Amino acid sequence: MKRKHHDLQVWQLGMALVKEIYAMTRQFPDVEKFGLCSQMQRAAVSIPSNIAEGAARTGNKEFLHFLSIARGSLCELETQVIICRELGYIKNTPDQLEAINKLFAMLSALITSIRAKGAQ
């Protein structure tokens, strides 16, 4: 069954980012399995999950709340990707950071759009 959030580009991009983060963290040292790997995976999964939960709610106020949580998780993930680069777990981060920046812009635009509709 197709749900409302399946059509949202922010949800689709969030889902793609989850796959990318899981692929990236598979390469981390075993010592990080329950540390940074787990934290990054949870933050990544939180993004499309909160978009989906907000889209399923009845009003725009609730949707905005969950979009805000998704954006917070995205910023958390961005920080963790930078930490991984600083620790030498990954060499380059431009692809991940570009995807994060794109998703941040899309989430921000959706938030702005929903707020503008509410002001009418």
JOUR-V50106 format. One record per residue. OMEGA is omega in whole degrees, 0 to 359 (none if undefined). Layout:
omega=OMEGA
omega=OMEGA
//
This chain:
omega=180
omega=180
omega=183
omega=185
omega=179
omega=180
omega=182
omega=180
omega=179
omega=178
omega=180
omega=179
omega=176
omega=178
omega=178
omega=179
omega=177
omega=180
omega=181
omega=181
omega=177
omega=178
omega=181
omega=185
omega=175
omega=183
omega=183
omega=176
omega=181
omega=181
omega=181
omega=184
omega=182
omega=179
omega=185
omega=178
omega=182
omega=181
omega=180
omega=180
omega=179
omega=179
omega=180
omega=180
omega=181
omega=184
omega=180
omega=179
omega=180
omega=175
omega=180
omega=181
omega=179
omega=180
omega=181
omega=180
omega=188
omega=184
omega=180
omega=179
omega=178
omega=179
omega=179
omega=179
omega=182
omega=174
omega=177
omega=177
omega=179
omega=180
omega=176
omega=177
omega=178
omega=178
omega=175
omega=179
omega=178
omega=179
omega=181
omega=177
omega=179
omega=177
omega=179
omega=178
omega=180
omega=179
omega=179
omega=178
omega=176
omega=183
omega=183
omega=179
omega=186
omega=181
omega=180
omega=181
omega=176
omega=178
omega=178
omega=179
omega=178
omega=180
omega=178
omega=179
omega=180
omega=177
omega=180
omega=179
omega=178
omega=178
omega=180
omega=181
omega=181
omega=178
omega=180
omega=178
omega=180
omega=181
omega=183
omega=none
//
